[in-house]
Amino acid sequence: MALGSILCLGTAAAQAQEFTRQDTLRGSITPERAWWDLSFYHLDIAVNPQDSSISGSNTIRYKVLEPNQQRMQVDLQPPMRISRVTQQGKDVPVQQDGNAWFVQLREPQQAGTEGEIKVYYSGKPQVSENPPWSGGITWARDANGKPWVANSNQGDGASLWWPCKDHMYDEPDSMRISVRAPKGLMDVSNGQLKGVQEHADGSKTYHWYVANPINNYGVNLSIGDYAHYAETYKGEKGELALNFFPLRYNLDKAKKQWAQTHQMLEAFEHWFGPYPFYEDGFKLIEVPYLGMEHQSAVTYGNGYQNGYRGRDLSGTGWGLKFDFIIIHEAGHEWFANNITYKDVADMWIHESFTNYSESLFLDYHYGTQAANEYVIGLRNIIQNDIPIIGVYNVNQEGSGDMYPKGSNMLHNLRQIVNNDEKWRSILRGLNKDFYHQTVTTQQIESYLSQHIGRDLTPVFDQYLRDVRIPRLEYRVNGKTLQYRWANTVDTFNMPVKVTVNGEAQWLEPTTTWQELKLKKKKPKLEVDPNFYVTAQNVAAA
Ligand SMILES: [Zn+2]
């Protein structure tokens, strides 16, 4: 998701939260979810902009992990309604409990077997009040008055508009998406277009196929009067199909602005490794909201201009060198779509790395100084209101600081590694070793500690689970420099680079005073500005 949500998240999330049974049903791996493993979805729907409704079915195929289970949880949020569920062509009972629907299967399921149900549903899905930051469907019209429909539902959940296992830990291995769009309009979803079926009334069904695991919120619905053009990118894994869908009257603008896709792929394949979905191609699709990282189908609404709606969030000028939505949302193909959080409380895995990808894009094309200035500039929007990690098992994300503060934490790590080739190999290693997986923060933290070669637990605890910014306190006594970390968790330690009288020096401060012998009295000490810390001379007056 695009930064900007911090403004609403910051205040909303800072309020004390009380969680309900519905939050638990939505946010935890309930027993009715745990026994089965998703293998395939076929979402098959008709979308009607005339009355803002969606109707159709989702076929859910699953592998049985635990024996003798018969009750299955499927999620669909009112006002959408499940009308019937069938298994092997016969109706099975379904019982609604708020957003959760419990399906009673025909017989106890045998471990190791595959099963399938078909869920029929319809209704007028929630309309998004502030896309993409509030979930729902956007029913817009383009400048010619033609219907223009799009979904955005990270956090609130895909079950706002289609029935699914709406928890991020489990993804189908592949998915088919069939969308019937009114006459004269096209649907663009994820993966490759496998066929278009024409109906007597002039409407058409677009059949898309996703050959890779896909997360729920990444499933895309875009209906509009689209133009289409195609290009090819010769990347690390061969030829990658690029398909572009601007509104018909924006074709010329798109061809110019969206050329940045090539620069994006060049920079990100360098830093993160091959684009993770070659089989599904890469698409940009114009939508009536700012943008979202829908897998292999990135949605775009940045107005064909550089920056974030024409602005530079870093205040350094570097943010105007690229189109924020192309770079940020496509960065999520590696961190969100390839490596996906199991619980939205760990959303930093998506947003911190992707926010940092903006800096790495600059690094690749404009050099490390530009990249450093950009990530440092983003500190002006850090709030330090609540921790970055949210509440587990209740679908609750943490502070919007997961964007700029999370990327500044990663920038700290880059300084600690102090070897950009090694840093790059770690970023590529993450994408290789967690390829197409859903993960926990513990997995990512352990991986970074292991590959950086130091226990970084205190660093993660400080920046992800606490709101205080470490302060390097120091005092000079003759030719002795004393220093320590303050304003931190008890066990905090982190190396930091300083200059003493212009000479670079690494310190290994902890929360207790340490000493460094100096060559001369009254040294001038400066902390390397790439570290997101503060410093204070605490010498007694
Ligand atoms: Zn994002």
Residues whose N, C-alpha, C, O or C-beta is under 5 A from the ligand:
A	BS01	ZN	M1 A2 L3 E351 T354
